[in-house]
Amino acid sequence: MSKRITLRRKPDRGIDDRTAIYAVLDQGLMAHVGLIAGEGTDAHPVVIPMLYARYGDQLLLHGSPASRLLRTA
């Protein structure tokens, strides 16, 4: 893991094994996807529940291409 994504709080609970991560993703259906919307002083966090699927190494998110979240991501 890079320094930017290093788990700091309770690192013993983290999983970095790709097979284990894929198993968790394959059992799920919905994810809460978060990002920072806006810029400068207007920047704010947005979290939206979305359906997802995994295709190989890609995570596919279900949503409208016109949505703010998918345009920002």
WOURDA-V517818 format. One line per field, one symbol per residue. ss: DSSP state (h for helix, s for strand, l for the rest). phi: phi as a letter, one per 40 degrees, with the letter a starting at -180 (. if undefined). burial: b if it has 16 or more other C-alpha atoms within 10 Angstrom, else e. Layout:
BEGIN
ss=???
phi=???
burial=???
END
This chain:
BEGIN
ss=llhhhlllllhhhllllhhhhhhhhhhllssssssssllhhhlssssssssssssllssssllllllhhhhhl
phi=.cccbccbcfccccbbcdccccccccccbbbcbbacbgbfcccacbbbcacaabbgccbcbcicccccccccc
burial=eeeeeeeeeeeeeeeeeeeeeeeebeeeeeeeeeeebeeeeeeeeeeeeeebbeeeeeeeeeeeeeeebeeee
END
